[in-house]
Amino acid sequence: MNPHGGRVLEWLREGKEGIDLSASLNPLGPPEVLRRRWLDLFPALSLYPPLDSSFVGRLLEAIYGFPQEALLPCNGATQGIYLLGRALSGKTVVIVEPCFTEYARAFRLGGKEIRHLPVFPESPLNPLEALWRADIVVLGNPGNPLGDTEGLSLYFRAREEGLSTVFVVDEAFQEFLGEETSLVFRVFSDRNLYIVRSLTKYFALAGLRGGFVVTHPENVTLLCDHLEPWSVNTVLVRALELFASEDLSPFREATRRWLLEEKAFLEREFSALSFLSFFPSRVNFYTLWMEEEDPEFFAFLEARGIFVRRLGDFFGLDGRFFRVAVRTRKENERFLEVVKEYGRTP
């Protein structure tokens, strides 16, 4: 299993301590209201979650401003991905790569044929050719692990040329862009658009497992028929009630300010590293790579308590590539300190 945030409990049990840069979560979250009212959520442990998805949909509408009739809450974005993998019709899926690896697995388990359209390190001359042969196209907005929004132009070009293929767009990190490039409000005019969102990253709720799919209301009805009951836990529902009743603008502004400052700092430092290159990212993580694969480098990081996301399991990437989350200044400085220490090692 690739070292990732999901292994932190294992590391703690083994007595390891350090900085987890493998999971790209907001280090400022969750919002303060949840910290202040956490004990108020304890009674929710003995209650079943609501069966009516519109109950949670109304809370998400209050938090995001998205129309609740277009929202289907899920047990994390991952459940939404696997739901689409089995519920959407069609045979051929083209994934704009590199992309979050669960999409290929989910659609493969759903009986689909997977084809890959790599756009890194360079895009093919006419990428639309591959889309014309697809029943479903998957892309990131922003992409994971590159943090880019270049795949978005494929969606607009496809629609401009009359291609009606189903698009599944991963927007798990869109909040970090301030919804700047989101396609959410296009779902009412584009019946063949499905957007996967996460509550995990921006609100740092990985342990509560929250996410949702945004699509045309008629599609929501169809997807509900394929979704397991009680897919959203009651503690998460109560947390969303707190968020919906609170002014989250200070949290959003603090996040925006932190991200701008830390990204500027990290990019200056990355540019000065002699043995690592980085891909410019618009969000809260970066993909870095070495000229040659060096397993000793990752062992060196882990021995000093630095856990990163190695990317060898992403299509088109290999053992030279890894992803790091943008964290607090102290954590970012510690990561850079260890990297520079390795660079000085004979």
Salt bridges, closest charged atoms under 4 A:
GLU10 OE1 - ARG7 NE 3.39
GLU14 OE1 - LYS16 NZ 3.46
GLU32 OE1 - ARG36 NH1 2.35
ASP40 OD2 - ARG37 NE 2.46
GLU97 OE2 - HIS116 ND1 2.70
GLU113 OE2 - ARG115 NE 3.11
GLU171 OE1 - ARG197 NH1 3.01
GLU175 OE1 - ARG197 NH2 3.60
GLU179 OE2 - ARG197 NH2 2.69
GLU180 OE2 - ARG282 NH2 2.68
ASP190 OD2 - ARG159 NE 2.78
GLU218 OE1 - ARG191 NH1 2.58
GLU228 OE2 - ARG86 NH2 3.16
GLU241 OE1 - ARG238 NE 2.65
GLU246 OE2 - ARG36 NH2 3.68
GLU253 OE2 - ARG256 NH2 2.82
GLU253 OE2 - ARG257 NH1 3.37
GLU262 OE1 - ARG329 NE 3.01
GLU269 OE1 - LYS340 NZ 2.79
GLU302 OE2 - LYS16 NZ 3.07
ASP313 OD1 - ARG309 NH1 2.99
ASP318 OD1 - ARG320 NE 3.05
GLU331 OE1 - ARG327 NE 3.15
GLU337 OE2 - ARG334 NH1 2.67
GLU341 OE2 - ARG304 NE 3.30
